[in-house]
Amino acid sequence: MTTKVKKIVGGVVHELPNDFRDAIISDAKVLALWEDITPLARNEWICWVDSAKKSETRDRRIKVGLSKMHSGMRRPCCWVGCIHRTKQA
């Protein structure tokens, strides 16, 4: 028996990591927002999660990100943004 994995889009520069994807699809409201936001906004969420240096920080960012998206926030707050899409990375 194979498990079907729901395909959802990632960001402009970053691929959507499996742990973050699984968390997003676990909440229908978050998934609806994720599919509605721009590719740049998705990229910033992914980069914000991926930029964590410790696994505890990454896990916390996924939890916080889901909570913020669940309440309607479309981009991570209080973060400079993804440096990977600028010339000054």
N, CA, C and O atoms as a GROMACS GRO file, in nm:
protein
  356
    1MET      N    1   0.085  -0.118   0.000
    1MET     CA    2   0.000   0.000   0.000
    1MET      C    3   0.089   0.124   0.000
    1MET      O    4   0.179   0.136   0.084
    2THR      N    5   0.066   0.215  -0.092
    2THR     CA    6   0.145   0.337  -0.097
    2THR      C    7   0.063   0.454  -0.044
    2THR      O    8  -0.059   0.458  -0.059
    3THR      N    9   0.133   0.547   0.018
    3THR     CA   10   0.068   0.666   0.071
    3THR      C   11   0.080   0.777  -0.033
    3THR      O   12   0.189   0.806  -0.082
    4LYS      N   13  -0.032   0.837  -0.065
    4LYS     CA   14  -0.032   0.947  -0.161
    4LYS      C   15   0.004   1.076  -0.088
    4LYS      O   16  -0.058   1.112   0.012
    5VAL      N   17   0.104   1.146  -0.140
    5VAL     CA   18   0.150   1.270  -0.079
    5VAL      C   19   0.087   1.386  -0.155
    5VAL      O   20   0.099   1.394  -0.277
    6LYS      N   21   0.021   1.476  -0.082
    6LYS     CA   22  -0.038   1.592  -0.146
    6LYS      C   23   0.072   1.686  -0.193
    6LYS      O   24   0.161   1.721  -0.116
    7LYS      N   25   0.065   1.725  -0.318
    7LYS     CA   26   0.164   1.816  -0.377
    7LYS      C   27   0.114   1.959  -0.357
    7LYS      O   28   0.004   1.994  -0.400
    8ILE      N   29   0.195   2.040  -0.292
    8ILE     CA   30   0.164   2.183  -0.282
    8ILE      C   31   0.287   2.260  -0.326
    8ILE      O   32   0.398   2.209  -0.323
    9VAL      N   33   0.265   2.383  -0.367
    9VAL     CA   34   0.373   2.463  -0.425
    9VAL      C   35   0.466   2.517  -0.317
    9VAL      O   36   0.427   2.535  -0.202
   10GLY      N   37   0.590   2.542  -0.359
   10GLY     CA   38   0.691   2.599  -0.271
   10GLY      C   39   0.709   2.747  -0.298
   10GLY      O   40   0.614   2.818  -0.332
   11GLY      N   41   0.832   2.792  -0.284
   11GLY     CA   42   0.862   2.934  -0.302
   11GLY      C   43   0.931   2.961  -0.434
   11GLY      O   44   0.936   2.875  -0.522
   12VAL      N   45   0.983   3.081  -0.447
   12VAL     CA   46   1.053   3.123  -0.567
   12VAL      C   47   1.192   3.061  -0.573
   12VAL      O   48   1.234   3.010  -0.677
   13VAL      N   49   1.263   3.066  -0.462
   13VAL     CA   50   1.399   3.016  -0.455
   13VAL      C   51   1.404   2.882  -0.381
   13VAL      O   52   1.483   2.794  -0.416
   14HIS      N   53   1.321   2.866  -0.282
   14HIS     CA   54   1.328   2.751  -0.193
   14HIS      C   55   1.220   2.647  -0.223
   14HIS      O   56   1.105   2.679  -0.253
   15GLU      N   57   1.262   2.521  -0.215
   15GLU     CA   58   1.167   2.410  -0.220
   15GLU      C   59   1.102   2.397  -0.083
   15GLU      O   60   1.164   2.427   0.019
   16LEU      N   61   0.980   2.353  -0.081
   16LEU     CA   62   0.908   2.334   0.044
   16LEU      C   63   0.956   2.207   0.113
   16LEU      O   64   0.937   2.098   0.059
   17PRO      N   65   1.017   2.217   0.233
   17PRO     CA   66   1.065   2.097   0.302
   17PRO      C   67   0.949   2.011   0.350
   17PRO      O   68   0.840   2.061   0.379
   18ASN      N   69   0.973   1.881   0.356
   18ASN     CA   70   0.867   1.786   0.392
   18ASN      C   71   0.802   1.813   0.526
   18ASN      O   72   0.680   1.803   0.539
   19ASP      N   73   0.882   1.848   0.628
   19ASP     CA   74   0.823   1.870   0.761
   19ASP      C   75   0.730   1.990   0.761
   19ASP      O   76   0.625   1.987   0.825
   20PHE      N   77   0.767   2.095   0.689
   20PHE     CA   78   0.683   2.214   0.681
   20PHE      C   79   0.559   2.185   0.594
   20PHE      O   80   0.449   2.229   0.627
   21ARG      N   81   0.578   2.112   0.485
   21ARG     CA   82   0.466   2.073   0.399
   21ARG      C   83   0.363   1.992   0.478
   21ARG      O   84   0.244   2.020   0.471
   22ASP      N   85   0.410   1.893   0.553
   22ASP     CA   86   0.320   1.809   0.632
   22ASP      C   87   0.242   1.893   0.733
   22ASP      O   88   0.123   1.870   0.755
   23ALA      N   89   0.310   1.989   0.794
   23ALA     CA   90   0.243   2.076   0.892
   23ALA      C   91   0.137   2.162   0.823
   23ALA      O   92   0.027   2.180   0.876
   24ILE      N   93   0.170   2.215   0.707
   24ILE     CA   94   0.075   2.301   0.634
   24ILE      C   95  -0.050   2.223   0.595
   24ILE      O   96  -0.161   2.271   0.613
   25ILE      N   97  -0.032   2.103   0.541
   25ILE     CA   98  -0.150   2.027   0.495
   25ILE      C   99  -0.231   1.969   0.611
   25ILE      O  100  -0.341   1.918   0.590
   26SER      N  101  -0.177   1.975   0.733
   26SER     CA  102  -0.252   1.925   0.848
   26SER      C  103  -0.361   2.022   0.893
   26SER      O  104  -0.445   1.986   0.976
   27ASP      N  105  -0.361   2.143   0.841
   27ASP     CA  106  -0.459   2.244   0.880
   27ASP      C  107  -0.521   2.303   0.753
   27ASP      O  108  -0.454   2.372   0.676
   28ALA      N  109  -0.649   2.275   0.731
   28ALA     CA  110  -0.716   2.318   0.608
   28ALA      C  111  -0.713   2.470   0.589
   28ALA      O  112  -0.698   2.517   0.476
   29LYS      N  113  -0.727   2.545   0.697
   29LYS     CA  114  -0.726   2.691   0.686
   29LYS      C  115  -0.588   2.742   0.646
   29LYS      O  116  -0.576   2.834   0.564
   30VAL      N  117  -0.483   2.684   0.703
   30VAL     CA  118  -0.346   2.721   0.668
   30VAL      C  119  -0.318   2.684   0.522
   30VAL      O  120  -0.258   2.762   0.448
   31LEU      N  121  -0.362   2.566   0.482
   31LEU     CA  122  -0.341   2.522   0.344
   31LEU      C  123  -0.410   2.616   0.246
   31LEU      O  124  -0.353   2.650   0.142
   32ALA      N  125  -0.531   2.658   0.277
   32ALA     CA  126  -0.602   2.752   0.189
   32ALA      C  127  -0.527   2.884   0.177
   32ALA      O  128  -0.516   2.939   0.068
   33LEU      N  129  -0.475   2.935   0.288
   33LEU     CA  130  -0.396   3.058   0.283
   33LEU      C  131  -0.269   3.035   0.204
   33LEU      O  132  -0.232   3.119   0.121
   34TRP      N  133  -0.200   2.923   0.227
   34TRP     CA  134  -0.074   2.892   0.158
   34TRP      C  135  -0.095   2.892   0.007
   34TRP      O  136  -0.012   2.944  -0.068
   35GLU      N  137  -0.205   2.836  -0.038
   35GLU     CA  138  -0.232   2.829  -0.180
   35GLU      C  139  -0.274   2.964  -0.237
   35GLU      O  140  -0.272   2.984  -0.359
   36ASP      N  141  -0.312   3.058  -0.150
   36ASP     CA  142  -0.358   3.189  -0.194
   36ASP      C  143  -0.247   3.295  -0.194
   36ASP      O  144  -0.256   3.393  -0.268
   37ILE      N  145  -0.143   3.276  -0.112
   37ILE     CA  146  -0.038   3.378  -0.104
   37ILE      C  147   0.055   3.371  -0.225
   37ILE      O  148   0.057   3.272  -0.298
   38THR      N  149   0.131   3.477  -0.245
   38THR     CA  150   0.220   3.485  -0.360
   38THR      C  151   0.339   3.390  -0.345
   38THR      O  152   0.372   3.349  -0.233
   39PRO      N  153   0.403   3.356  -0.456
   39PRO     CA  154   0.523   3.273  -0.447
   39PRO      C  155   0.633   3.338  -0.361
   39PRO      O  156   0.705   3.267  -0.291
   40LEU      N  157   0.646   3.470  -0.365
   40LEU     CA  158   0.745   3.538  -0.281
   40LEU      C  159   0.711   3.525  -0.133
   40LEU      O  160   0.800   3.508  -0.050
   41ALA      N  161   0.583   3.533  -0.100
   41ALA     CA  162   0.542   3.517   0.040
   41ALA      C  163   0.571   3.374   0.087
   41ALA      O  164   0.620   3.353   0.198
   42ARG      N  165   0.539   3.276   0.002
   42ARG     CA  166   0.569   3.136   0.039
   42ARG      C  167   0.720   3.119   0.057
   42ARG      O  168   0.764   3.051   0.150
   43ASN      N  169   0.797   3.180  -0.031
   43ASN     CA  170   0.943   3.173  -0.022
   43ASN      C  171   0.992   3.228   0.112
   43ASN      O  172   1.082   3.170   0.173
   44GLU      N  173   0.934   3.338   0.158
   44GLU     CA  174   0.977   3.397   0.285
   44GLU      C  175   0.943   3.307   0.403
   44GLU      O  176   1.024   3.294   0.495
   45TRP      N  177   0.825   3.244   0.402
   45TRP     CA  178   0.792   3.150   0.509
   45TRP      C  179   0.892   3.035   0.511
   45TRP      O  180   0.941   2.996   0.617
   46ILE      N  181   0.922   2.979   0.391
   46ILE     CA  182   1.015   2.866   0.384
   46ILE      C  183   1.154   2.907   0.432
   46ILE      O  184   1.216   2.836   0.511
   47CYS      N  185   1.202   3.022   0.386
   47CYS     CA  186   1.335   3.068   0.424
   47CYS      C  187   1.340   3.095   0.575
   47CYS      O  188   1.441   3.065   0.639
   48TRP      N  189   1.235   3.150   0.630
   48TRP     CA  190   1.230   3.178   0.774
   48TRP      C  191   1.244   3.048   0.852
   48TRP      O  192   1.318   3.043   0.950
   49VAL      N  193   1.173   2.944   0.811
   49VAL     CA  194   1.183   2.814   0.878
   49VAL      C  195   1.322   2.755   0.856
   49VAL      O  196   1.386   2.709   0.950
   50ASP      N  197   1.369   2.755   0.731
   50ASP     CA  198   1.498   2.693   0.698
   50ASP      C  199   1.618   2.765   0.758
   50ASP      O  200   1.723   2.704   0.776
   51SER      N  201   1.605   2.893   0.789
   51SER     CA  202   1.719   2.968   0.840
   51SER      C  203   1.748   2.940   0.988
   51SER      O  204   1.848   2.988   1.041
   52ALA      N  205   1.662   2.865   1.053
   52ALA     CA  206   1.686   2.828   1.194
   52ALA      C  207   1.810   2.739   1.202
   52ALA      O  208   1.826   2.646   1.123
   53LYS      N  209   1.897   2.768   1.297
   53LYS     CA  210   2.020   2.692   1.311
   53LYS      C  211   2.003   2.566   1.397
   53LYS      O  212   2.076   2.468   1.380
   54LYS      N  213   1.906   2.568   1.488
   54LYS     CA  214   1.882   2.453   1.576
   54LYS      C  215   1.748   2.388   1.540
   54LYS      O  216   1.655   2.456   1.497
   55SER      N  217   1.741   2.258   1.559
   55SER     CA  218   1.616   2.188   1.528
   55SER      C  219   1.501   2.236   1.617
   55SER      O  220   1.386   2.239   1.574
   56GLU      N  221   1.533   2.274   1.742
   56GLU     CA  222   1.429   2.325   1.831
   56GLU      C  223   1.371   2.456   1.778
   56GLU      O  224   1.251   2.479   1.786
   57THR      N  225   1.459   2.540   1.725
   57THR     CA  226   1.414   2.668   1.669
   57THR      C  227   1.331   2.643   1.544
   57THR      O  228   1.228   2.708   1.525
   58ARG      N  229   1.373   2.551   1.461
   58ARG     CA  230   1.298   2.517   1.339
   58ARG      C  231   1.159   2.467   1.376
   58ARG      O  232   1.060   2.510   1.318
   59ASP      N  233   1.152   2.374   1.471
   59ASP     CA  234   1.023   2.320   1.514
   59ASP      C  235   0.933   2.430   1.567
   59ASP      O  236   0.813   2.434   1.538
   60ARG      N  237   0.991   2.521   1.646
   60ARG     CA  238   0.913   2.632   1.702
   60ARG      C  239   0.863   2.723   1.589
   60ARG      O  240   0.749   2.768   1.592
   61ARG      N  241   0.950   2.751   1.491
   61ARG     CA  242   0.910   2.838   1.379
   61ARG      C  243   0.797   2.776   1.297
   61ARG      O  244   0.708   2.846   1.251
   62ILE      N  245   0.801   2.645   1.280
   62ILE     CA  246   0.691   2.580   1.208
   62ILE      C  247   0.561   2.597   1.286
   62ILE      O  248   0.458   2.631   1.229
   63LYS      N  249   0.566   2.573   1.418
   63LYS     CA  250   0.446   2.588   1.502
   63LYS      C  251   0.394   2.731   1.500
   63LYS      O  252   0.275   2.755   1.482
   64VAL      N  253   0.485   2.826   1.520
   64VAL     CA  254   0.446   2.967   1.523
   64VAL      C  255   0.394   3.009   1.385
   64VAL      O  256   0.294   3.081   1.375
   65GLY      N  257   0.462   2.965   1.281
   65GLY     CA  258   0.419   2.998   1.145
   65GLY      C  259   0.279   2.948   1.115
   65GLY      O  260   0.198   3.020   1.057
   66LEU      N  261   0.251   2.826   1.155
   66LEU     CA  262   0.116   2.772   1.135
   66LEU      C  263   0.013   2.854   1.209
   66LEU      O  264  -0.094   2.884   1.156
   67SER      N  265   0.044   2.890   1.333
   67SER     CA  266  -0.048   2.970   1.413
   67SER      C  267  -0.074   3.105   1.347
   67SER      O  268  -0.188   3.151   1.340
   68LYS      N  269   0.033   3.168   1.300
   68LYS     CA  270   0.018   3.299   1.236
   68LYS      C  271  -0.058   3.288   1.105
   68LYS      O  272  -0.145   3.370   1.077
   69MET      N  273  -0.028   3.186   1.024
   69MET     CA  274  -0.102   3.168   0.900
   69MET      C  275  -0.248   3.134   0.928
   69MET      O  276  -0.338   3.177   0.855
   70HIS      N  277  -0.272   3.055   1.033
   70HIS     CA  278  -0.409   3.019   1.069
   70HIS      C  279  -0.491   3.145   1.102
   70HIS      O  280  -0.611   3.152   1.076
   71SER      N  281  -0.422   3.244   1.159
   71SER     CA  282  -0.493   3.369   1.192
   71SER      C  283  -0.493   3.468   1.076
   71SER      O  284  -0.544   3.580   1.090
   72GLY      N  285  -0.436   3.429   0.960
   72GLY     CA  286  -0.445   3.512   0.841
   72GLY      C  287  -0.318   3.585   0.801
   72GLY      O  288  -0.318   3.654   0.699
   73MET      N  289  -0.210   3.571   0.876
   73MET     CA  290  -0.086   3.641   0.842
   73MET      C  291  -0.026   3.581   0.715
   73MET      O  292  -0.010   3.459   0.705
   74ARG      N  293   0.006   3.666   0.619
   74ARG     CA  294   0.050   3.619   0.488
   74ARG      C  295   0.202   3.615   0.471
   74ARG      O  296   0.251   3.553   0.377
   75ARG      N  297   0.277   3.680   0.559
   75ARG     CA  298   0.424   3.678   0.556
   75ARG      C  299   0.475   3.675   0.699
   75ARG      O  300   0.407   3.720   0.791
   76PRO      N  301   0.597   3.620   0.718
   76PRO     CA  302   0.652   3.622   0.854
   76PRO      C  303   0.676   3.767   0.898
   76PRO      O  304   0.725   3.850   0.821
   77CYS      N  305   0.642   3.796   1.020
   77CYS     CA  306   0.655   3.931   1.075
   77CYS      C  307   0.790   3.947   1.145
   77CYS      O  308   0.849   3.850   1.194
   78CYS      N  309   0.837   4.068   1.149
   78CYS     CA  310   0.958   4.102   1.225
   78CYS      C  311   1.079   4.021   1.179
   78CYS      O  312   1.158   3.976   1.261
   79TRP      N  313   1.091   4.004   1.050
   79TRP     CA  314   1.201   3.929   0.991
   79TRP      C  315   1.243   4.005   0.866
   79TRP      O  316   1.157   4.055   0.794
   80VAL      N  317   1.372   4.013   0.841
   80VAL     CA  318   1.421   4.097   0.731
   80VAL      C  319   1.382   4.044   0.594
   80VAL      O  320   1.390   4.118   0.496
   81GLY      N  321   1.343   3.922   0.585
   81GLY     CA  322   1.306   3.863   0.457
   81GLY      C  323   1.416   3.775   0.403
   81GLY      O  324   1.527   3.772   0.456
   82CYS      N  325   1.385   3.703   0.298
   82CYS     CA  326   1.477   3.608   0.240
   82CYS      C  327   1.592   3.680   0.171
   82CYS      O  328   1.571   3.755   0.076
   83ILE      N  329   1.712   3.656   0.220
   83ILE     CA  330   1.830   3.719   0.158
   83ILE      C  331   1.871   3.648   0.030
   83ILE      O  332   1.954   3.699  -0.045
   84HIS      N  333   1.815   3.532   0.004
   84HIS     CA  334   1.853   3.454  -0.112
   84HIS      C  335   1.800   3.512  -0.243
   84HIS      O  336   1.846   3.473  -0.351
   85ARG      N  337   1.707   3.605  -0.237
   85ARG     CA  338   1.654   3.664  -0.360
   85ARG      C  339   1.709   3.805  -0.383
   85ARG      O  340   1.659   3.878  -0.469
   86THR      N  341   1.811   3.843  -0.307
   86THR     CA  342   1.874   3.973  -0.328
   86THR      C  343   2.015   3.954  -0.377
   86THR      O  344   2.069   3.844  -0.370
   87LYS      N  345   2.075   4.059  -0.426
   87LYS     CA  346   2.213   4.053  -0.473
   87LYS      C  347   2.311   4.051  -0.357
   87LYS      O  348   2.429   4.021  -0.377
   88GLN      N  349   2.266   4.083  -0.235
   88GLN     CA  350   2.355   4.093  -0.120
   88GLN      C  351   2.340   3.974  -0.027
   88GLN      O  352   2.349   3.990   0.095
   89ALA      N  353   2.320   3.856  -0.080
   89ALA     CA  354   2.301   3.737   0.003
   89ALA      C  355   2.421   3.709   0.091
   89ALA      O  356   2.421   3.612   0.167
   0.00000   0.00000   0.00000
